[in-house]
Amino acid sequence: MLDDGAPRLYRLRLEPLEPVATVGSGDAFLAGYVAARYSGSSPSECLRFGVACGAESTQHVGAGAIDPRAVERLMSDIEVEQVELPAEVS
């Protein structure tokens, strides 16, 4: 996908996981997104990686505990859909 600077809206879906702890999951999402962006991934792939990191982090007690293999498995379960922007956003 081209990154032409045009605004885009995405919807991501992942089957709910039973959380063990949610502390730091937002930070894990952001760290995953930024890491993917620095690796040159497309915005939709950055979101997919961020969601996988955030979701995986809820499966452990303690912030920052992420299993990279589990993140990879979760990424294949995440559906990414580009949503049509409302007229007032374009």
KEGU-197578 format. One record per residue: x, y, z of N, C-alpha, C in turn; residue in three letters. Coordinates in steps of 0.1 Angstrom, whole numbers, plus 2048, in hexadecimal, padded with zeros to 3 digits. Layout:
SITE   n.X   n.Y   n.Z   ca.X   ca.Y   ca.Z   c.X   c.Y   c.Z   type
SITE     X     Y     Z      X      Y      Z     X     Y     Z    ALA
...
//
This chain:
SITE   n.X   n.Y   n.Z   ca.X   ca.Y   ca.Z   c.X   c.Y   c.Z   type
SITE   808   7F4   800    800    800    800   809   80C   800    MET
SITE   805   816   7F8    80D    822    7F7   80A   82B   804    LEU
SITE   814   832   809    813    83B    814   814   849   80E    ASP
SITE   808   84E   808    808    85B    801   804   866   80A    ASP
SITE   803   863   817    7FF    86E    821   7F0   870   822    GLY
SITE   7E8   86A   81A    7DA    86B    81B   7D4   864   827    ALA
SITE   7CB   86A   82E    7C5    864    83A   7BF   857   837    PRO
SITE   7C0   84D   840    7BA    840    83E   7B4   83C   84C    ARG
SITE   7AA   834   84B    7A4    82F    857   7A4   81F   856    LEU
SITE   7A8   819   860    7A9    80A    860   7A1   804   86C    TYR
SITE   79B   7F8   869    795    7F1    874   79D   7E4   875    ARG
SITE   7A1   7E1   881    7A8    7D4    884   7A0   7CB   88D    LEU
SITE   7A0   7BE   88A    798    7B5    892   7A1   7AA   897    ARG
SITE   79F   7A6   8A3    7A6    79A    8A9   79C   794   8B3    LEU
SITE   79B   787   8B2    793    780    8BC   797   784   8CA    GLU
SITE   78E   788   8D3    792    78C    8E1   79A   781   8E8    PRO
SITE   7A4   786   8EF    7AC    77E    8F7   7A8   780   906    LEU
SITE   7A9   776   90E    7A6    778    91C   7B3   77E   923    GLU
SITE   7B2   78B   927    7BE    791    92C   7C2   78C   93A    PRO
SITE   7CF   78B   93C    7D5    788    949   7D7   795   950    VAL
SITE   7DC   79F   949    7DF    7AD    94E   7DF   7B6   942    ALA
SITE   7DA   7C2   944    7DA    7CB    938   7E4   7D7   93A    THR
SITE   7EB   7D7   945    7F5    7E2    948   800   7E2   93D    VAL
SITE   801   7ED   936    80C    7EE    92C   808   7EA   91E    GLY
SITE   7FB   7E5   91C    7F7    7E1    90F   7F7   7EC   905    SER
SITE   7F3   7F8   909    7F3    803    900   801   807   8FC    GLY
SITE   80A   806   906    818    809    903   81E   7FF   8F9    ASP
SITE   81A   7F2   8FB    81F    7E7    8F3   81A   7E9   8E4    ALA
SITE   80D   7EE   8E3    807    7F1    8D6   810   7FC   8CF    PHE
SITE   812   807   8D6    81A    812    8D0   828   80E   8CD    LEU
SITE   82E   806   8D5    83C    801    8D3   83C   7F9   8C6    ALA
SITE   832   7F0   8C5    832    7E7    8B9   82F   7EF   8AD    GLY
SITE   826   7F9   8AD    824    801    8A1   830   809   89D    TYR
SITE   837   80F   8A7    843    817    8A3   84E   80E   89E    VAL
SITE   850   802   8A4    85A    7F9    89F   857   7F4   891    ALA
SITE   84B   7F2   88E    847    7EE    880   849   7F9   877    ALA
SITE   846   805   87B    848    811    872   856   813   86F    ARG
SITE   85F   812   879    86D    814    877   873   809   86E    TYR
SITE   86C   7FE   86E    871    7F3    865   86C   7F5   857    SER
SITE   864   7FF   854    85F    802    847   852   7FC   843    GLY
SITE   84B   7F6   84D    83E    7F0    84A   833   7FA   846    SER
SITE   829   7F6   83F    81E    7FF    83B   816   802   847    SER
SITE   80E   80D   847    806    811    853   7FD   805   857    PRO
SITE   7F7   7FE   84E    7EE    7F3    852   7F6   7E8   859    SER
SITE   802   7E5   854    80A    7DB    85B   80F   7E0   868    GLU
SITE   812   7EC   86A    816    7F2    876   80B   7F0   881    CYS
SITE   7FE   7F3   87C    7F3    7F1    885   7F1   7E3   889    LEU
SITE   7F3   7DA   87F    7F1    7CB    882   7FC   7C7   88D    ARG
SITE   808   7CB   88B    813    7C8    894   810   7CE   8A2    PHE
SITE   80C   7DB   8A2    809    7E1    8AF   7FE   7DA   8B7    GLY
SITE   7F3   7D6   8B0    7E8    7CF    8B6   7ED   7C2   8BB    VAL
SITE   7F5   7BB   8B4    7FA    7AE    8B8   803   7AF   8C5    ALA
SITE   80B   7BA   8C5    813    7BC    8D1   80B   7C0   8DD    CYS
SITE   801   7C9   8DB    7F9    7CD    8E6   7F1   7C1   8EB    GLY
SITE   7EB   7B9   8E2    7E3    7AE    8E7   7EB   7A3   8EE    ALA
SITE   7F7   7A0   8E8    800    796    8EE   804   79B   8FC    GLU
SITE   806   7A7   8FE    80B    7AC    90B   800   7AA   916    SER
SITE   7F4   7A8   912    7E9    7A6    91C   7E9   798   922    THR
SITE   7F2   78F   91C    7F2    781    920   7FC   77E   92B    GLN
SITE   802   789   930    80D    787    93B   80B   792   946    HIS
SITE   80F   78E   952    810    798    95C   81C   7A0   95B    VAL
SITE   81B   7AD   95C    827    7B6    95A   828   7BD   94D    GLY
SITE   82A   7C9   94D    82B    7D1    941   838   7CE   939    ALA
SITE   837   7CD   92C    842    7CB    923   846   7BC   921    GLY
SITE   83E   7B3   926    841    7A5    924   83A   7A1   917    ALA
SITE   841   79E   90C    83C    79A    8FF   844   78F   8FA    ILE
SITE   83D   784   8F5    843    779    8EE   842   77B   8DF    ASP
SITE   84D   77E   8D9    84D    781    8CA   846   776   8C2    PRO
SITE   848   769   8C6    841    75E    8BE   832   760   8BF    ARG
SITE   82D   763   8CB    81F    765    8CD   81A   771   8C5    ALA
SITE   822   77B   8C4    81E    787    8BC   81D   783   8AE    VAL
SITE   826   77B   8A8    825    777    89A   819   76E   898    GLU
SITE   815   766   8A2    809    75D    8A0   7FD   766   8A0    ARG
SITE   7FC   770   8A9    7F1    779    8A9   7EF   781   89D    LEU
SITE   7FA   785   897    7F9    78D    88A   7F1   787   880    MET
SITE   7F2   77A   87E    7EB    773    874   7DC   772   877    SER
SITE   7D8   774   884    7CA    774    887   7C3   782   887    ASP
SITE   7CB   78C   884    7C6    79A    884   7C1   79D   876    ILE
SITE   7B4   7A1   875    7AF    7A6    868   7B0   7B5   867    GLU
SITE   7B5   7BA   85C    7B7    7C8    85A   7AE   7CC   84E    VAL
SITE   7A6   7D6   850    79C    7DB    846   79E   7EA   845    GLU
SITE   7A0   7EF   839    7A0    7FD    837   791   802   835    GLN
SITE   78D   80C   83D    77F    810    83E   77E   81D   836    VAL
SITE   773   81F   82F    771    82C    828   770   837   832    GLU
SITE   777   842   82F    777    84E    837   76A   856   835    LEU
SITE   765   85B   840    759    864    83E   75D   870   836    PRO
SITE   754   876   82F    757    881    825   75D   88D   82C    ALA
SITE   75A   890   839    760    89C    83F   76F   89A   843    GLU
SITE   774   88E   842    782    88B    846   78B   88D   83A    VAL
SITE   786   889   82E    78E    88A    822   793   897   81E    SER
//
